[in-house]
Amino acid sequence: RLIAMTPQGEEVNFSYPDYQDLAGQSRSLEGILAYNRREKILRVGAETQGVLDDVVSPNYFAVLGIDAQLGRFFTAASRPDDEPGVVISDSLWHRVFNADPSLVGKQIWLTNRAFTVLAIAPPGFRGLQRGVPTDLWLPVATEYANKELADRKSREFEVLGRLRPGATPAEAKVELDTLGNRLALTYPAIDKARNVSLISERERVR
C-alpha cells in the first residue's frame, strides 16, 4: 500500500492525478490501482437498501489478478463513454438476487441511476476495506467528471501496488521516494513535503 509521509503524519489518500503519475512512472511495481469507498441506494422492485461501493481505477481487477465468476470485468481498455457498468459481489448476488445467473447484462438501479451488471466477483472476494465488505465496484469514469479526476488538490483515493517479479520492497521504496520528490518539485503548492513510501498489507494489518 502506498502511503504519504507528511509533517502532520502518515496519510493514505492520494489525488487521482498523483496516482496516475505514480502508476505511469513506477517500474518496480508492475501495477498500481486506486479505489475510493462510497455508498449508494440499491432498489430492487419496491425494496431499497444501502450498499457500499468502491469506485476504482479501470485496472483494479487486473492488478489484483482476480477473474470474474460470471461476465467480464471492466478494464483499462474500457471506453469512458461505455454504458455505466457495475460489478457486484458474490455475497450481494446471493443475498439480493438469489444467485440468478441471468443477472449479468441486465440493469439494476443505484441511487436513481441505471447500471448494467457486467460481472459477478468470485466467492470470497470482499474488496480491500478490511472488516467492511464491498457490495459493488464501479469504474471512476462513471462516477467522476474529467474535471474532478484532474483535481490534484482532491485526495480521495487509496492506492495499492503489486511488486514486479524480481523487484524487492527496498527497491520499490527507493523508487517511490524519488517519484514523490519529483511530484513535490513539479507541484510545490500541492505536494510539497509529501514523501511517498509503501507498506505491505501484512505490516499494515499487524
Protein Blocks (a to p, Z undefined) as FASTA:
>chain_A
ZZdddfkbccfbdcfklmmmmmmmpmkbgbdcddddddddddehjbccddddddddfklm
mmnopacfbhcdddfklcfkbccdddddfklmmmmnoopaklgopacdeehiacddfbdc
dehiabjaehiacfbdcdfklmpcfklmmmmklccbdcdddddehiafklmmmmmmmmmm
mmmmmmmmlmgoiacddddfklmmZZ
